[in-house]
Amino acid sequence: MNKEIFKYFMFGSVVLTVVGLILILSSTSLGMGMADSWINSFMNKFPEESIEFSELELRRTMHIQQIIVIGSILFFVGLLTTFVTLFKRFAK
C-alpha cells in the first residue's frame, strides 16, 4: 500500500471513529434538542393545539436512539477501516 493512500485511509478512519464517538457520547443532548426544536415548530404551526407528555417523551427517545445508531455505525466503520488499513499496510 502506498504511503499517501495509507495516510488518507488512516485520516478518514480516525475521523469516522471520532465523529461516531462524539455522536454516541452527546446523543442525549442532541436528541433532546431535536425534540425541543420539533415542539417549537409544532407550536408555531398549531398554536391552539397541545402536546401530550408521552408524545414528547416518545420523540425524545426516538431521536436519541437514532443518533446512537448513526454514531455506532460510524464508530465501528471507522474502527474496521483502521484495522483493515493497518493490516494491509504491515502484513506482507
C-alpha positions in Angstrom: 0.0 0.0 0.0 1.3 3.4 -1.0 2.2 5.8 1.9 -0.1 8.5 0.5 -3.0 6.2 0.3 -2.2 4.8 3.7 -2.3 8.4 5.2 -5.6 9.1 3.6 -7.2 5.9 4.8 -5.9 6.4 8.3 -7.1 10.0 8.4 -10.6 9.0 7.1 -10.9 6.2 9.6 -9.8 8.3 12.5 -12.3 11.0 11.5 -15.1 8.4 11.3 -14.2 6.9 14.6 -14.0 10.3 16.4 -17.3 11.6 14.9 -19.0 8.3 15.8 -17.8 8.5 19.4 -18.8 12.2 19.7 -22.3 11.3 18.4 -22.6 8.4 20.8 -21.5 10.5 23.8 -23.6 13.5 23.0 -26.7 11.7 21.8 -28.8 12.7 24.8 -28.3 16.4 24.5 -28.6 16.3 20.7 -31.8 14.2 20.9 -33.4 16.4 23.4 -32.5 19.5 21.4 -34.1 17.9 18.3 -37.3 17.1 20.2 -37.4 20.6 21.6 -37.0 22.0 18.1 -39.9 19.9 17.0 -42.0 21.2 19.8 -41.2 24.8 18.9 -42.1 24.3 15.2 -45.3 22.4 16.1 -46.4 25.1 18.5 -45.7 27.8 15.8 -47.7 26.0 13.2 -50.6 25.0 15.5 -50.8 27.4 18.5 -54.2 26.2 19.6 -53.1 22.5 19.9 -51.4 20.9 22.9 -48.8 18.2 23.1 -49.0 15.3 25.5 -46.0 14.5 27.6 -46.0 10.9 26.4 -45.6 12.1 22.8 -42.8 14.4 23.7 -41.0 11.6 25.6 -41.5 9.3 22.6 -40.0 11.9 20.3 -37.0 12.4 22.6 -36.4 8.6 22.9 -36.7 8.2 19.1 -34.2 11.0 18.4 -31.7 9.7 21.0 -31.8 6.2 19.6 -31.4 7.4 16.0 -28.3 9.4 17.0 -26.9 6.4 18.9 -27.4 4.1 15.9 -25.8 6.6 13.5 -22.9 7.1 15.9 -22.4 3.4 16.4 -22.3 2.7 12.7 -19.8 5.5 12.1 -17.6 4.4 15.1 -17.5 0.7 14.0 -16.9 1.5 10.4 -14.0 3.8 11.4 -12.5 1.1 13.7 -12.9 -1.6 11.0 -11.3 0.7 8.4 -8.4 1.4 10.8 -7.8 -2.3 11.5 -8.0 -3.3 7.8 -5.8 -0.5 6.7 -3.2 -1.3 9.4 -3.4 -5.0 8.5 -2.9 -4.3 4.8 0.0 -1.9 5.5 2.0 -4.1 7.8 1.1 -7.6 6.7 3.3 -8.6 3.8 
